[in-house]
Amino acid sequence: MSAYLANYWVLYRQFVMFFDKLRYKDIPLALLSNFYQYISPELRESMETDAELFGPAEQHIAEEQIQAFFDIKKQSIKKAADEAPALGKVILHFDHLRFIDENYYQFDPATTAVLARWSLPHHCDLPVISKLDLAASDKKGDPQPYIEKASSILSALEAHTVFGDEAFQNRLFKDIPLFIEAIDAVDALFETEKISAVVVGTTEDIYSRVLALTCEKKKAVSICLQHGALMGDEAFLPVFTSYQAVFGAYEAEWYKQKGCRPEQIIITGHPRFDQIFHRKPIESDTFHRKLSFHPSKQTILIATQPFSDDFYSGVINELMNHQHLQLVIKPHPWEIGKNKLSVYQAAMKKHKACKVIKKEMGLYDILPYVDAAITQTSTVGLEAMLFQKPAFIGRSNGSRSYPYYESLGEFIFEQPENLVETLVEVLEKPDMHKKAEQARLQFVAANYPVEQSADALLTFLKEKTGVDYRRDHLA
């Protein structure tokens, strides 16, 4: 475990313990905070360099005990006297679920509802329950007593390096009204609807955590899907839902190492990837015409990531030495939003057969027509392999390692020049192409074995609730 993570879990545990009695409707409000967002950049830097910032190493939480601590806190929430409703609805939490339309259309409107921020009556023929309407109900708690109680707890922690910091305290005070509002809204949801299950796309946001913990109270089933490649603890732990759905064997083993019970982990993939196996992309001539590319030349996709300019500029410069290669650069959404594109735009000016694609063309219209993909920690590496394309992975710099792609072996690289050299060999030499294909097949077989994820999810929901939520189950 890195110094940062050792500090992070000690600090997070302290926070939850200090604020254990700060509860609303018996839900510990400390569990609702997206805690890593409370950590300032300056504090993060200190946590990365001093492993014993918050106490000696013997006080660190063992990796296999991380989830167990939070399970105890979840179990401390008082349960409803009655069992969860039989034959109730499934609620799909729209925020961060990352379903495409066809996924929603697989659910039965009679037994499914979408919880969303907006007030449209339907989404993909499914009824919508508006958070705004739920939040507008008469049963609203007053956050002020809880802010005052938090302030009282913090007053005894003035000397604490983190909890005594004014910025930290203000962030908590700002969040408490949001916690109260979400708990009231979800409480109203469970009062008005007969609910057997909830599906969320992450538990990083307040509403998803409240949904998960309310399911704990109401004895309903809750499932969290895996929203992206597993690259770090903070966005994927703790698990707050009854079940954590994952892509494949890598994540299942990772969660077990963090203390999750094996029966809590289900391998389903993610429904948004189902389209990879059947969707018809744009025509080949349309793809090449839009990019002004030559169909007889080979095309490389570069899926970039923030704060890795040296790596990607090195890769691009090496690739530009090979005139027979055409480059599609797909910047990370964060880079697009912050307009951090100068390195890629400069490459486009220097190399005629290089295009930077922001939103002009979808990823799944690009991947069918490339010959290889390059990335670091992006899910695009997995998606490329599901499209039967070789993926070439650059190792990330920094103090933390992200071993998701490590099983690709010789197709992971420290240096851009080595990556490009191997890529060219794979494209030109049959024996190297065979090696890359074997690595791809082995990776996919282990780490994404489910091609029909929505069906796997629906099957699991039926197993746990007794309800078949498929739209066509009566047909």
Secondary structure, DSSP 4 states (H G I P E B T S, - for coil): --HHHHHHHHHHHHHHHHTTT-EETTEEGGGGS-GGGGS-HHHHHHHHH-TTTTS-GGGSPPGGGHHHHHHHHHHTSPPPSSPPPTT-EEEEE-TTT---HHHHTTB-TTTEEEEESS--SEETTEEEEEHHHHHTSS----SHHHHHHHHHHHHTTTTSTTTT-HHHHHHHHHHHHHHHHHHHHHHHHHHHS-EEEEEES-SSSHHHHHHHHHHHHHT-EEEE---S----STTT-S--SSEEEESSHHHHHHHHHTT--GGGEEE---GGGGGGGT-----HHHHHHHHT--TTSEEEEEE--TT-HHHHHHHHHHHTT-TTEEEEEE--HHHHHTT--HHHHHHHHH-TTEEE-SSSS-HHHHGGG-SEEEESS-THHHHHHHTT--EEEEPPPSS---GGGGGGGGGEESSHHHHHHHHHHHHH-HHHHHHHHHHHHHHHHHH---S-HHHHHHHHHHHHHS---BTTTT-
